Every structure is written in C-alpha cells, then in structure tokens.
C-alpha cells in the first residue's frame, strides 16, 4: 500500500535577508512535512524563525531583500520555490491561506467584512456577487459567526477581537484552501476567547480536513491542538515528532529548557529561565546555534553543526549528545 503524498514538504530550506548591516541568515536548513488534515506546531522563542518559515511557504517575503539560496518547498508535490509572483498570487487564498497574529492589522479598516471576504472569493472562484455573498455567509457560519447584516456590514473596528479573528479565519477558508498557516492566532485575545479559537481550529480540521501549521510560543497551546511539533531555535529545527512524545520525552537541551520554564504550579522563586537570548543572525554561532546557551555544550558543538538523529517512532533531534551517549566527552 503506497504512502499518500504529503500535503507540504519543506526540505533543507535556507533563507537570507539582505540588510544595511549585512546578510541575515534567518533559516539554516529547515525540514518539515505536513500530512493532509494534520496540525503541525512550530514552537520556540520569538526570533527563532517560526513566522518567516510560514511567510516563505506563501512567498510573501519581499525580493530581492529576501532570498532562498538553497532548499525546496513542495505543496501537493508541486515545487513552490522559484514560482513567479503572479503564480503565487493565484495559490494564496485558494490553495494556501494564512491567518496573522493581529486581526485588526490584517483587515482593511475602510472596507466591510463582507467586502473583504467576498473580494477573495470573487478573485479565486470567478463567481457573481450573489454567489460570493452566499460563500461569505457559509464561511462565517463555519467559524461560528451568524451571517447577519450586522456582521456583514461591520467594519473591523466595530467587532471584538475574537470576532475579528473569526472573520480572518472565515476569509482564509472561504475558497476551500487545504492548507492553513495560523501565526499566533490566539495571542492577542483574552484567555476565554483563546480557548474558543483553538477549539475552532480543531473543529475545522475535523469537519473540513484542513491541514494546518500553527505558529506559537505557547507549549500549552501546542500540546492541546497539535498532532506533531517542530521545535525551532535560531532558524533551525532542533527537535520534532509527535506532540506527546516530544513533550513527555524531550531529548534536545533546548526543548528540555523550554519545558522547564513552564509554571506548572511552581512558586515564583522556583520558575526557571534560559540564560542569554536568541543570537543575532547577522553573525550566528558556529556549529550548533544553541551552544552559547547550552549547559551541556562541548568542543564539537562549537565547530560542527549537529546532524538530525532519529530517536524512535519519528522523533528526531539535532544534538551531538545523542551520538555521545547523552554525556559530553
């Protein structure tokens, strides 16, 4: 029995930004796979490359400042790297959609909700205004909003944060895109609405079969919603696998450090932190990019980039400790 084609395959992706200060090496060999109907979480601190990975998939990074010197992005078996802007515009919204962190900044303040969603529908589906309105109503209902005149005729500032985020989700799903990239979709919301949005993502996956990449720095959110996770640090995937396996049996020092920072009923004095900060990628560390902050780093970590090691059942990590028996020589 043949294995189904992955919905998305990112292989050895490198991304650089040209700046006034020099070349920013934002991604250094990122490899990810996503199956149809699966939710993959990208977790890690701010500045680790989670959002730019999503933007790279969509081709939203401005050229020539941003360049992909090496690597592959295949969607449904089709190579996306090197496609023209015109071709990518036809894919965005129709095949791959993205929901951004701040819904108020994502929506146009001078157009109504109906105008904004129907524009996407008419652009990609080539339908009449009446058919577009029906599609807008269906999309809003799929995310739990009534398609009333009060909602359709509202401007973004007239809606609550949770309603705006649901409208962004409706826009992303209005053309039936099989892949949704959600960039911190619950961060700007209060706790109660966060839970509703996360539950909505799970329902959309169940009912529509949408595959998702969920970008988050919140390990609790990833644990509740994701089938698999990829832990990123300084533009590198340091550990990946099934969510339960990675969080119950972390093997990379960075994943262990992130997990140790969770409150989990600890007193203030017992809260852990990770010393230092994410490095400046204008001059990234040699070898393992985590070695300046790693308490287990040894000489090899400084000079040699670690290879990805399979630790069982699809659980992988890139750390020299795995080839040295877990002990620094």
C-alpha positions in Angstrom: 0.0 0.0 0.0 1.5 3.3 -1.1 2.1 6.2 1.3 -0.1 9.2 0.5 1.7 12.3 -0.8 2.3 14.8 2.0 0.4 18.0 1.7 3.5 20.0 2.3 7.2 19.2 2.3 9.9 21.7 3.2 13.4 20.3 2.7 16.7 21.9 3.7 15.3 25.4 3.4 17.8 28.3 3.8 16.6 31.9 3.9 18.7 35.0 3.9 17.8 38.7 4.2 20.0 41.4 2.8 20.2 44.4 5.2 22.3 47.5 5.6 24.3 45.7 8.3 24.9 42.6 6.2 23.4 39.2 5.4 20.9 37.8 8.0 20.9 34.0 7.9 17.3 33.6 9.1 16.8 29.9 8.2 19.5 27.3 8.2 18.3 24.0 6.7 14.7 23.8 7.9 13.0 20.5 7.1 9.3 19.9 7.7 6.5 17.6 6.5 2.7 18.0 6.9 0.1 15.4 6.0 -3.4 16.2 4.8 -5.6 17.1 7.8 -2.7 17.2 10.2 -1.8 20.1 12.6 1.9 20.8 12.9 3.0 23.2 15.6 6.1 25.4 15.2 7.3 26.3 18.7 10.1 28.2 20.2 11.1 31.7 21.4 10.5 34.9 19.5 13.0 35.4 16.7 13.6 31.6 16.1 12.2 31.7 12.5 8.7 30.4 13.0 6.8 33.2 11.2 9.4 33.6 8.4 9.0 29.9 7.7 5.3 30.4 7.1 5.9 33.5 5.1 8.4 31.6 3.0 5.9 28.9 2.2 3.5 31.6 1.0 6.1 33.5 -0.9 5.3 36.7 1.0 8.9 37.8 1.6 10.0 40.8 -0.4 12.6 40.2 -3.1 15.4 40.8 -3.6 15.9 41.6 0.1 14.8 38.0 0.9 16.4 35.1 -1.0 16.2 31.3 -0.8 19.7 30.2 -1.9 19.0 26.6 -1.1 16.1 24.2 -0.3 12.7 23.1 -1.5 9.1 23.8 -0.7 6.7 21.3 -2.3 2.9 21.7 -1.9 1.0 18.7 -3.1 4.1 17.6 -4.9 4.5 20.9 -6.7 7.7 22.9 -6.2 6.9 26.5 -5.0 10.5 27.9 -4.8 11.1 29.8 -8.0 7.5 30.4 -9.0 6.6 33.9 -10.2 4.7 36.3 -8.1 1.7 36.0 -10.4 1.5 32.3 -10.0 1.9 32.6 -6.2 -0.9 35.1 -6.1 -3.2 32.6 -7.6 -2.2 30.0 -5.0 -2.6 32.3 -2.0 -6.1 32.1 -0.5 -7.2 29.4 -2.9 -4.7 26.7 -2.0 -2.7 28.1 0.9 -4.1 30.6 3.4 -2.7 32.4 6.3 -4.1 33.9 9.5 -1.9 36.5 11.1 -1.4 37.3 14.8 -3.2 40.7 14.9 -6.6 40.5 13.2 -7.1 44.3 13.4 -3.9 44.9 11.5 -4.7 42.1 9.0 -8.2 43.5 8.0 -8.6 46.7 5.9 -10.2 49.4 8.1 -12.1 51.1 5.3 -14.0 48.0 3.9 -16.8 46.0 5.5 -16.3 42.4 6.4 -18.5 41.3 3.5 -16.5 43.3 1.0 -13.2 41.9 2.2 -14.2 38.2 2.2 -16.2 38.4 -1.0 -13.3 40.0 -2.8 -11.2 36.9 -2.0 -14.0 34.6 -3.2 -14.6 36.5 -6.5 -10.9 36.7 -7.2 -10.3 33.0 -7.0 -13.7 31.5 -7.9 -14.8 33.9 -10.6 -18.4 33.9 -9.3 -21.2 36.5 -9.3 -21.8 38.9 -6.4 -24.8 36.8 -5.2 -22.7 33.6 -5.3 -19.9 35.4 -3.5 -22.3 36.6 -0.8 -23.5 33.0 -0.3 -19.9 31.8 0.0 -19.2 34.6 2.6 -22.3 33.5 4.6 -21.2 29.9 4.6 -17.6 30.8 5.6 -18.8 32.9 8.5 -21.1 30.2 9.7 -18.3 27.6 9.6 -16.3 29.7 12.1 -19.3 30.2 14.4 -20.5 33.7 13.3 -24.0 34.4 12.2 -24.1 35.8 8.6 -26.4 38.7 9.7 -26.4 42.2 8.2 -24.9 43.4 11.4 -21.8 41.3 10.9 -21.6 41.5 7.1 -21.9 45.3 7.1 -19.5 45.9 10.0 -16.1 47.5 9.8 -13.2 45.7 11.6 -13.1 48.3 14.5 -16.7 47.6 15.2 -16.1 44.0 16.1 -14.5 42.4 19.2 -11.0 40.8 18.9 -12.5 37.3 18.9 -15.0 38.2 16.2 -12.2 39.8 14.1 -10.1 36.7 14.3 -13.0 34.5 13.3 -13.6 36.8 10.3 -9.9 36.3 9.4 -10.4 32.5 9.6 -13.5 32.8 7.5 -11.6 34.7 4.9 -8.8 32.1 4.9 -11.3 29.2 4.5 -13.7 30.9 2.0 -12.1 29.3 -1.0 -11.6 25.9 0.5 -7.8 26.1 0.9 -6.5 22.7 2.1 -3.6 24.3 3.9 -3.9 27.0 6.6 -0.9 28.7 8.3 -2.0 30.2 11.6 0.5 32.6 13.1 -0.2 33.0 16.8 -3.9 33.2 16.1 -4.9 33.4 19.8 -2.1 35.7 21.2 -4.0 39.0 21.0 -7.1 37.5 22.7 -8.2 37.0 26.3 -8.0 33.6 27.8 -11.6 32.6 27.2 -11.6 33.7 23.5 -8.2 32.0 23.0 -9.8 28.7 24.1 -12.7 29.2 21.7 -10.4 30.0 18.7 -8.2 26.9 19.4 -11.3 24.7 19.7 -12.5 26.2 16.4 -9.2 25.2 14.7 -9.8 21.6 15.9 -13.3 21.6 14.6 -12.2 23.0 11.2 -9.7 20.2 10.9 -12.3 17.6 11.8 -15.1 18.8 9.5 -13.1 20.2 6.6 -10.0 18.2 6.7 -7.8 21.3 6.6 -4.1 20.7 7.2 -2.6 23.4 9.5 0.8 24.8 10.6 0.3 26.5 13.9 2.9 29.0 14.9 3.1 29.5 18.7 5.5 30.2 21.5 3.0 28.6 24.0 3.8 25.0 24.6 0.4 24.5 26.3 -1.4 25.6 23.1 0.7 23.2 21.0 0.0 20.4 23.4 -3.7 20.9 23.2 -4.1 21.3 19.4 -1.1 19.8 17.5 -0.6 16.3 16.3 3.1 16.9 15.8 5.5 19.7 16.8 8.8 21.1 15.5 10.9 23.0 18.0 12.8 25.8 16.3 15.8 27.7 17.6 17.7 30.5 15.7 16.4 29.3 12.3 17.0 25.6 12.9 14.6 22.7 13.7 16.3 21.2 16.8 13.6 18.6 17.6 10.5 17.2 16.0 8.0 14.4 16.4 4.6 13.5 17.8 3.5 16.2 20.3 3.0 13.8 23.2 6.4 12.1 22.6 8.3 15.3 22.3 6.9 16.9 25.4 7.0 13.7 27.6 10.4 12.6 26.4 12.3 15.7 25.2 15.9 14.9 24.2 17.3 18.2 22.9 18.7 20.6 25.7 16.7 23.5 24.2 13.4 21.6 24.3 14.1 20.5 27.9 14.9 24.1 28.8 11.6 25.4 27.3 9.7 22.7 29.1 11.4 23.5 32.4 10.2 27.2 32.1 6.5 26.2 32.3 4.9 27.4 35.5 3.1 24.1 36.3 2.1 25.1 39.8 5.6 26.4 40.7 6.2 29.2 43.1 7.7 32.4 41.7 11.1 31.6 43.2 11.1 28.2 41.5 10.5 29.5 38.0 13.3 28.6 35.6 14.7 30.7 32.8 17.0 30.1 29.9 20.2 32.2 30.3 21.1 34.5 27.5 19.0 35.3 24.4 18.4 34.2 20.8 21.6 35.1 18.8 21.9 37.9 16.2 21.6 36.0 12.9 23.8 38.6 11.2 26.6 36.6 12.9 25.1 33.3 14.1 27.1 30.9 16.3 29.2 28.3 14.5 28.4 24.7 14.9 25.2 24.2 16.9 23.5 27.5 17.1 22.3 26.8 20.7 25.7 26.0 22.1 26.4 29.5 23.7 23.3 29.0 26.0 23.6 25.2 26.4 24.9 23.9 29.8 26.0 20.6 28.1 27.9 22.1 25.2 31.4 20.7 24.5 34.1 21.4 21.9 32.3 19.6 19.0 29.2 21.7 19.5 31.2 24.9 18.8 32.6 23.8 15.4 30.3 21.1 13.9 26.6 21.5 13.0 24.8 18.5 14.5 23.1 16.0 12.2 19.5 15.0 12.7 19.2 11.8 14.7 16.1 9.5 14.8 15.4 8.6 18.4 12.4 6.4 17.6 8.9 6.5 16.2 9.6 9.5 14.0 11.0 11.5 16.9 14.1 13.4 15.7 16.6 15.8 17.2 19.8 17.5 16.1 22.2 17.3 19.0 25.8 15.9 19.4 24.8 14.5 22.8 22.7 11.9 21.0 25.9 10.5 19.4 27.9 10.6 22.6 25.6 8.6 24.8 24.0 11.7 26.3 27.2 12.8 28.1 29.6 15.5 26.9 33.0 13.9 26.4 
